[in-house]
């Protein structure tokens, strides 16, 4: 198995690394301190073609693969995770559902500006009482006289309130099949009467990212704004979140690498007992552990990104899960499973930031504040762990029925 990046992927990584170092990093502190959205940075990312990386040239994209997008997100997030999540959400949650499920008219109308970074599109799934539990969705969309009339609320919606936000795709209950809600995806353009973007959140981190609650009060959109098939919302958002979770894991790796970079630089500068603390074995152990965890997470993310969209190739996720009796095999299972790659990547970020001296390393404070979101972005940490337990139990059921009962 060849783990080497292609020449094109290396070029994308190097370009984004240079851009992050020369453009994003110098602006990161000001954006974070003033809670500003980086419009100029977004414009330049659009000019680099980052918002169109995984999309075909037919719609104005770059025709790249999903791993190339993850490489870009990792490098950008290494300089500012708030800018990284802006790119991740715009592509994976905003443009991707339109590209995957939209009609030709919807694609022609919206994608040219979205893949160029001139406009941003949001994705509205999370509600005050719904998210991982999609069946608890309260937002409703009723079909009336050729229109959808939407009532409800969404929360923690990224890229929804900027000056270049073009709209949001929401999940809403459009009917019921027996006791089960019928979920559909509906596109709501910015400026639609009854669609309200509420005051932005006061967040612990990601201050350069735009995040708002949304409300819908008799918000009426044409019936043609249905994205995909009626009742297909559940399948669509599962597909959307799968890619989004892998990309969040890539973002986590970028932050982990930033923590490692800052810690290593500080360890070389800080002196104790007549020598840089990097020469003391205890500090060397910490740095070695940080480097190992970062590289393990990176490898898992790259494998998951490479497998995304090619689920039938090579080992299946279930087959890899059967190796989960050992830690190294379990890591392999996470690498094939986007939920596991995301969880481990987030855990690695949290552990790495714990090693940093935040009183001295002020540049890492924002990373420490924001890293806690990585374990809940897309779903809660406990939900991810329950998925992992189910995977291990499936393996145990074949290997040992008594062990499976214990799990």
C-alpha positions in Angstrom: 0.0 0.0 0.0 1.4 3.4 -1.0 0.8 6.1 1.5 2.7 8.8 -0.5 0.8 11.8 -1.7 0.6 12.4 -5.4 2.5 15.3 -7.0 -0.7 17.2 -7.3 -1.6 16.6 -3.7 1.8 17.7 -2.6 1.5 20.8 -4.6 -1.9 21.6 -3.0 -0.5 21.0 0.5 2.6 23.2 -0.1 0.5 26.0 -1.7 -1.9 26.0 1.3 1.0 25.8 3.8 2.6 28.8 2.2 -0.7 30.7 2.1 -1.4 29.9 5.7 2.0 31.0 6.8 2.1 34.2 4.7 -1.6 35.3 4.8 -3.6 33.6 7.4 -1.2 33.4 10.4 -0.3 37.2 10.3 -4.0 38.0 10.5 -5.1 35.3 13.0 -4.5 37.2 16.2 -6.4 40.3 15.0 -9.3 38.3 13.7 -9.5 36.3 17.0 -9.2 39.4 19.3 -11.8 41.4 17.4 -14.1 38.5 16.5 -13.8 39.4 12.9 -14.7 37.4 9.8 -11.8 37.2 7.3 -13.4 38.4 4.2 -10.2 39.2 2.4 -8.8 35.7 3.4 -11.9 34.0 2.1 -11.6 36.0 -1.2 -8.0 34.8 -1.6 -8.9 31.2 -0.8 -11.5 31.5 -3.5 -8.9 32.8 -6.0 -6.7 29.8 -5.1 -9.6 27.5 -6.0 -9.9 26.0 -2.5 -13.7 26.2 -2.3 -13.9 24.1 -5.5 -11.2 21.5 -4.8 -13.4 18.3 -4.7 -15.9 19.4 -7.4 -15.8 18.7 -11.1 -14.6 21.2 -13.6 -18.1 21.1 -15.2 -19.4 23.2 -12.3 -16.3 25.4 -12.0 -14.4 23.2 -9.6 -10.8 22.0 -9.6 -11.6 18.4 -10.2 -9.5 17.2 -7.2 -10.2 14.5 -4.7 -11.4 14.6 -1.2 -8.0 14.0 0.3 -6.8 17.2 -1.4 -9.5 19.2 0.4 -8.5 17.7 3.7 -4.9 18.6 3.0 -6.0 22.2 2.4 -8.2 22.3 5.6 -5.3 20.9 7.7 -2.8 23.5 6.6 -5.2 26.4 6.9 -6.3 25.3 10.3 -2.7 25.1 11.4 -2.7 28.9 11.2 -6.3 29.6 12.3 -8.9 27.0 13.0 -11.6 29.7 12.6 -10.6 30.2 8.9 -10.3 26.4 8.6 -13.8 25.7 9.7 -15.1 28.4 7.3 -13.6 26.5 4.4 -14.7 23.1 5.7 -18.3 24.1 6.4 -18.6 26.0 3.1 -17.4 23.0 1.0 -18.5 20.0 3.0 -21.8 21.3 4.4 -22.7 24.1 2.0 -21.8 23.3 -1.5 -21.5 19.5 -1.3 -25.2 18.7 -0.8 -26.1 20.9 -3.7 -23.5 19.2 -5.8 -24.5 15.7 -4.8 -28.3 16.1 -4.7 -29.3 19.3 -6.5 -31.1 19.6 -9.8 -29.3 20.9 -12.8 -31.1 24.3 -12.3 -30.1 24.4 -8.7 -26.5 23.6 -9.5 -26.4 26.2 -12.3 -27.9 28.9 -10.1 -25.8 28.5 -7.0 -22.6 26.5 -7.5 -20.6 28.9 -9.7 -20.4 31.5 -6.9 -20.0 28.9 -4.2 -17.1 27.0 -5.7 -15.4 30.4 -6.5 -15.7 31.5 -2.9 -17.7 34.6 -3.9 -20.7 33.3 -1.8 -21.1 30.9 1.1 -23.9 28.5 1.8 -24.8 27.0 5.2 -26.2 23.7 6.4 -29.0 23.7 9.1 -29.4 20.4 10.9 -28.8 21.1 14.6 -31.8 22.3 16.7 -32.2 23.1 20.4 -33.5 19.5 20.9 -32.2 17.7 17.8 -29.0 16.8 16.1 -27.6 13.3 16.4 -31.3 12.4 17.2 -32.6 13.5 13.8 -36.0 12.0 14.7 -36.5 14.8 17.2 -36.4 17.5 14.5 -39.1 20.1 15.3 -38.7 22.4 12.2 -41.6 21.8 9.9 -42.2 22.6 6.2 -45.8 22.4 5.0 -46.6 22.2 1.3 -49.1 25.0 0.4 -50.0 26.2 -3.0 -46.8 25.4 -4.7 -44.6 26.5 -1.8 -42.9 25.2 1.3 -43.9 27.2 4.4 -41.2 26.7 7.1 -41.5 27.2 10.8 -38.9 26.3 13.4 -35.4 27.1 14.6 -31.8 25.9 14.0 -28.7 26.6 16.1 -24.9 26.6 15.8 -25.1 27.2 12.0 -21.7 28.1 10.4 -21.4 30.7 7.6 -25.0 31.8 7.9 -24.7 35.5 8.8 -21.8 36.9 6.8 -22.2 39.6 4.1 -21.5 36.9 1.5 -23.9 34.2 2.9 -26.2 33.2 0.1 -28.5 30.9 2.0 -28.9 27.7 4.0 -30.1 24.1 3.4 -32.2 23.0 6.3 -33.7 19.7 7.3 -37.4 19.8 8.1 -40.3 17.5 8.8 -42.4 17.5 5.6 -44.8 14.7 6.7 -45.0 11.4 8.6 -44.7 7.7 7.6 -46.5 5.9 10.3 -44.8 7.0 13.5 -41.6 8.1 11.7 -41.1 11.7 10.6 -40.5 12.3 6.9 -37.3 14.5 6.7 -36.6 16.6 3.6 -33.9 19.1 2.7 -35.0 22.5 1.6 -32.9 25.4 0.3 -33.7 28.8 1.9 -31.9 31.8 0.2 -30.7 34.7 2.4 -33.3 37.6 2.4 -36.3 35.3 2.2 -39.2 36.8 4.3 -39.5 35.0 7.6 -35.9 33.7 7.6 -34.1 35.4 10.4 -30.4 35.2 11.3 -30.1 35.9 15.0 -27.3 37.5 17.0 -24.0 35.5 16.7 -22.9 33.4 19.6 -20.3 34.4 22.2 -17.9 31.5 21.7 -14.8 30.3 23.6 -12.9 29.9 20.4 -13.2 30.0 16.6 -13.8 33.8 16.8 -13.0 34.3 13.1 -15.8 31.8 12.2 -19.3 33.0 11.7 -21.9 31.1 13.8 -25.5 32.0 14.4 -28.9 30.6 15.5 -31.6 30.8 12.9 -35.4 31.1 13.1 -38.1 30.5 10.5 -41.5 32.2 10.9 -43.9 31.3 8.1 -40.9 31.4 5.8 -42.1 30.6 2.3 -39.9 29.3 -0.5 -40.9 27.8 -3.9 -41.5 24.0 -4.0 -38.6 23.9 -6.5 -36.3 24.6 -3.5 -36.6 21.0 -2.3 -33.1 19.5 -2.5 -33.2 16.0 -3.8 -36.3 13.8 -3.2 -39.0 14.5 -0.7 -38.3 12.3 2.3 -34.7 11.9 1.4 -33.3 14.3 3.9 -32.1 11.7 6.4 -30.0 9.9 3.8 -28.7 13.1 2.4 -27.5 14.6 5.7 -25.9 11.3 6.7 -23.9 11.5 3.4 -23.1 15.1 4.0 -21.9 14.6 7.6 -19.7 11.7 6.7 -17.5 13.9 4.6 -17.8 16.7 7.1 -16.6 14.5 9.9 -13.5 13.4 8.0 -12.8 17.1 7.2 -13.2 18.1 10.8 -10.7 15.4 11.7 -8.3 17.0 9.2 -8.9 20.4 10.9 -8.1 18.7 14.3 -4.8 17.4 12.9 -3.9 20.9 11.8 -4.5 22.3 15.3 -2.6 19.4 16.8 0.3 20.2 14.6 0.1 23.9 15.5 0.2 22.9 19.2 3.3 20.7 18.6 5.0 23.5 16.6 4.4 26.0 19.4 5.4 23.6 22.1 8.7 22.6 20.3 9.6 26.2 19.7 8.9 27.1 23.3 10.9 24.1 24.6 13.9 25.4 22.6 13.6 28.9 24.0 12.8 28.2 27.6 15.9 27.5 29.8 15.9 25.6 33.1 18.9 24.2 35.0 21.3 25.7 32.6 19.9 24.3 29.4 16.8 24.6 27.1 14.1 22.5 28.5 14.0 20.6 25.2 17.1 18.8 26.4 15.5 17.4 29.5 14.2 13.9 29.1 10.8 14.5 30.6 10.1 17.3 28.1 11.5 15.1 25.3 9.0 12.4 26.3 6.1 14.8 26.0 7.2 16.1 22.7 7.7 12.6 21.4 4.2 11.6 22.5 2.7 14.7 20.9 4.5 14.0 17.6 3.4 10.4 17.6 -0.2 11.2 18.4 -0.3 13.8 15.7 1.1 11.5 13.0 -1.2 8.6 14.0 -4.2 11.0 13.7 -2.9 12.3 10.4 -2.5 8.8 9.0 -6.0 7.8 10.0 -7.5 11.0 8.5 -5.7 10.5 5.2 -6.9 6.9 5.0 -10.4 7.9 5.8 -10.3 10.7 3.2 -8.9 8.4 0.6 -11.6 5.8 1.2 -14.4 8.4 1.2 -16.5 7.9 -1.9 -14.9 4.5 -2.5 -16.5 2.4 0.2 -16.4 -0.7 -1.9 -12.6 -0.6 -2.4 -10.3 -2.8 -0.2 -11.3 -3.7 3.3 -14.8 -2.9 4.4 -15.3 -0.9 7.5 -16.8 -3.9 9.3 -13.9 -6.1 8.4 -11.4 -3.6 9.8 -13.5 -3.2 13.0 -13.0 -7.0 13.6 -9.3 -6.2 14.3 -10.3 -3.9 17.2 -9.0 -6.2 19.9 -5.6 -4.5 19.8 -5.0 -0.8 19.9 -3.0 -0.6 16.6 -5.8 -2.6 14.9 -8.4 -0.4 16.5 -6.6 2.7 15.0 -6.8 1.0 11.6 -10.5 0.6 12.1 -10.9 4.3 12.9 -8.9 5.1 9.8 -11.4 3.4 7.6 -14.4 4.8 9.6 -14.9 8.6 9.4 -16.5 8.8 12.8 -13.6 7.1 14.4 -11.0 9.1 12.6 -12.7 12.3 13.6 -13.0 11.2 17.2 -9.4 10.2 17.6 -8.2 13.2 15.7 -10.2 15.4 18.1 -8.9 13.5 21.2 -5.3 13.9 20.0 -5.8 17.7 19.7 -7.2 17.9 23.2 -4.4 15.9 24.7 -1.7 17.9 22.8 -3.1 21.2 24.0 -3.0 20.0 27.6 0.8 19.8 27.3 1.2 23.5 26.3 2.2 26.2 28.8 -0.7 28.6 28.1 0.7 31.4 30.4 3.8 31.6 28.2 2.4 30.5 24.9 -0.3 33.0 24.3 -0.6 32.0 20.6 -1.9 28.6 21.8 -4.7 29.9 24.0 -7.1 30.2 21.1 -6.3 26.6 20.1 -6.9 25.4 23.7 -10.3 27.2 23.8 -11.4 25.9 20.4 -10.1 22.4 20.6 -13.0 21.2 22.7 -15.5 21.7 19.9 -13.8 19.0 17.8 -15.2 16.3 19.9 -18.8 17.5 19.5 -18.8 19.0 15.9 -21.0 16.7 13.8 -22.1 14.7 16.9 -21.3 14.4 20.6 -18.3 12.5 21.8 -20.4 10.0 23.7 -22.4 9.3 20.5 -19.1 8.6 18.6 -18.0 6.3 21.4 -21.3 4.4 21.2 -20.7 3.8 17.5 -17.3 2.4 18.4 -18.8 0.1 21.0 -21.3 -1.2 18.5 -18.5 -1.9 16.0 -16.5 -3.8 18.7 -19.6 -5.7 19.8 -20.3 -6.8 16.2 -16.8 -8.3 16.0 -17.2 -9.9 19.4 -20.5 -11.5 18.4 -18.7 -13.5 15.8 -15.6 -14.3 17.9 -17.2 -14.9 21.4 -20.8 -14.7 22.2 -20.2 -14.3 26.0 -17.9 -11.4 25.3 -20.5 -9.8 23.1 -23.1 -10.1 25.9 -20.7 -8.2 28.2 -20.4 -5.4 25.7 
